[in-house]
Amino acid sequence: MSDSASTYDAVIVGGGHNGLVCAAYLAKAGLKVVVLERRAVAGGAAVTEEFHPGFRNSVAAYTVSLLNPKVIRDLDLAAHGLKIVERKISNFLPLPDGRYLKTGAGKTAAEVAKFSAKDAATLDAYDSQLNAVADVLRELVLQTPPNVVEGGPLSAIPELIRAGALANRLRKLGLEGQRSLLDLFTNSAGDFLDGWFESDPIKAVLGFDGIVGNYASPYTPGSAYVLLHHCFGEVNGKKGVWGHAIGGMGAITQAMAKSAAASGAEIVLNAPVTEILIEKGKAAGAVMEDGKVFRGRAVVSNLNPKLLYLKLIEPNALPAAFRHRMENWRVGSGTFRMNVALSELPDFKCLPGKEVAEHHTSGIIMAPNLRYMEQAYFDARTHGWSKQPIVELVISSTLDDTLAPKGQHVASLFCQHVAPELPDGKSWDDHKQTVADLMIETVNQYAPNFKPSVIARQSLSPLDLERTFGLTGGDIFHGALDLGQMFSARPALGNADYRGPIPGLYMCGSGTHPGGGVTGAPGHNAAREIIKDLGRKRR
């Protein structure tokens, strides 16, 4: 190991969006901070890159809603170049029988009525109940969860106060709301939606949120929470709205990096960390591939917990029970990600036209019902990928003409379900193009001009997502969002307060509360706890 070392208050490993948010808050508090990013660009999975000459797109993360408004304000992201525009409508569901469903922008009830007057009349009650639960839980997004602690009664008092505050918030829901909360945490998305609606199209649109990034059937217990998790968002002050960052998702993280740098944080690129330095039982720094050491009073990980604890820390440095927990940390989101360059817009059989229309700006879901989604999961479990996959198509260039040459377009395909690891020892490198062909064919069934319009494509299997972005098992959430891996159990009971089991080690990534998505909340919350521990310091 080299003697060359630099010393900081906080060394952040991983320059994804939460690492950048954490760095910005720590630097604003007057702490000396460095961010170490393995890739040549900061932003983690929220980056914009050119994948074909003249065509740029959000390579992995691809749409905006969950980014926390407080983070946007505190980091003054608008002043650093961030502009978010809204979709014209939320979602578009083309159906094999030539019909379709649009949702959002005041259209949902009338559209649902085409399939069921009863369901259209039920929508307001459903939205009211779901939003009431989401509003209460939204208040918890920027809070540190109550933490299970060992020691005497005095050490437990702060956690009891926190738990009491949580109980008071939940009382706001009333009995009926608390019943819905219990259902959302324990039931499947399919069972929850079947209890509200009778027609397949609205259940498909809403149920998609229960399986997106979640390697599970819509009838897997606990998947209803994933549906709820996607309701926390807002765009430009409008709750439940989805949007697009001009310049792609990289515009978000570049604005975050500028904000952090403006407050004094240092960001080092092409800086792979190979080891967390442990001295006298305390995290003391990060060791680089070239042997250089960045020392810190605090070492902060923005990595998937499985990657951090099983790859960068010596086994004997961790409590055995905690390491066992990390060995069994459930990851793998069943996602296959594609970016395509298009010569023209998709011309849907159910809604013809190649000129930009409102449905082209939406999240276009190709999965007609919950049974189809369930079968896609079963196929992936047995075969490695769905024979009839679930595809969400987002054509970002319909809202942002900076991404493609005039008259042409770029689109993201967010595809489910594929196995994080293929059965029988098969490699994703050998089967990626076969699956990519299937995804293109799936869209082509609904818009027959799609396949001929593809100029170029970039395909990312779960293995590619892991190798490129550190998403273990291709998991976009850094760990399954189920009851055993959420809130005070994320990533483990006793370590839900962003502090690792080793003194001086902290976590600020999506493997902590409140979980995945481009939210900035874990970075915000971790920074608050680190500042408490290190003390405010004026430069």
Steps between C-alpha positions, in 0.01 A plus 500: 500500500629846407582754771338765283183609682257790509291579809137617502209529739299268275603265222201397287535182296282514189397810307144397426224749568473425873877529545491841332205614713674386818819679392313824431335506843823413681695766310230758574550419869866594465647152485788403274356238264622286212291277272676205335329380181617192311371615159612791285176687572317571825138403535496123543199353322351847439712613205446617143735358239527488121436139396500566123636804313255787552276303739520547877278348766468426869692175498357326810263707719271670251211699651437756776243505778651383826773769521427667832388866481702594811817365341425698182457818708788452744752423227351773275505258210308735271781758531742224402311423179219261592169539320226238522205487259184295547361228280187600310326196648628248753459165329378339180399133488452367144303175495522203263131529409544851355375691803713714732501678836649840580551623855578839651429862410133477603436217254514190717136469608359544149756259359431234765125538437560355151566169678299528824266771627532346845879534495478859380273580794742325738810696393447798731467280810806298397710811436383659823591197710835439329597867513411524870738214576765639264478843663567358846787285376635789292557682831728213604717506188736762644497356853745256656304183588474388863806283556518183708786558745690302760603637836328660797165681511656842435629392160148392400325826595566687171374201301186472715429869435545441129268198512242707687512772236446235235198362686349850517539541125331167434205599722423776248387231258210385715400137528410451134825660387700283739331193353603614153852557625514144633368368169760696304786370711393135503278429197591448140439779252268266310284413799489864607388618155255211457332624817439838339444444128343251258646599159842386385643818339495724808637215712780455245601867504493522880644152548802580285623721785493192724745302285720769344853425617353228722583141400164363605152411385237769554347239730812470718414605860651840577505622140219745583759707690710538183186641335469746790872589486449635149218728623729712719621717216416838359617727221496880527281479810244263347465172689499174309623664178789360294737709295824530310818690580611707201830345399403165652561360846861611479375857527385419854829354617712762322300770680558312828873476429517874425313579821734280705809649335371854552484425874856370499464124446769330292389243241763256372414297188662181369561417866412134573504409868620148580484499879358685798793562733431376854739607777454405866145389428400829333446597137789732418497548126474358149780320320521555123596255230840673468561476876426862583306551822234764559468527878188631669343550840196347333489253213167511317383230258258568216527137385261209513543358854585159356782651294632707791502236771590192296756651259668799666522396866695212647262232634653499848441875535123448506276344768422149378122546524513822298714341228252212482222756452692656210566161343123453496412857398246448222594669173400460138233707328447296184566799276626506143576855385522626141560834327405532136554761229190537281449642151135572582244470778308176562174480307269307730233280345249606766577873466663568161730791429871575475480866598567581866180445700434496872527123524852514355612712799370254760618177656377249242430166669483180299345243735121470464410351836629368832486138383737588217738659752483195723579267211796720405643443847438124487674482160803686631524275802500184289649607166712804587285759326135560419367354178256791496682774692372815665634814331467865595597729214592862578583721201688779676573697182129587470553728800867587444631578153861518625533120499467409131544652153201695372221271384647199675457366852646307791307263722554302818370146531466389860433129471383235749545213581841347460689290752788684670698179450409266216427134586734210422813715515413692182661843454313819424780593260396209277126569506470879524439566130236226479308665783551846350344373174203373700449839664500676162254242361272554801470873427462424129187296568330822612675741258605311183732779381710480816748229401577653157548841665778385736825660381710376793452343838683463830408197711577457870437165666495463880867400474577818304317712757710339772832536320440855378312662788562274799134394509550157656273250327385785277302627800396861441386532863825371664290233671143369481232731638317251717396504864817326615726755329323829564495788748664390829623178331677678212767374471479332844334541838741705709649672194204689359645838607754518213778382732675176415603233753858633497558835676567780253323318215178646357259413219324751275376287208170347394569198721392724789162662577291595305638274227547520125418748228667831423383671820808649669334414832757245628781747426312780677424287806847351531658846485284612793621209715866548398485869584358411844794268561779717362364829628446814298823656391555833327756518231 
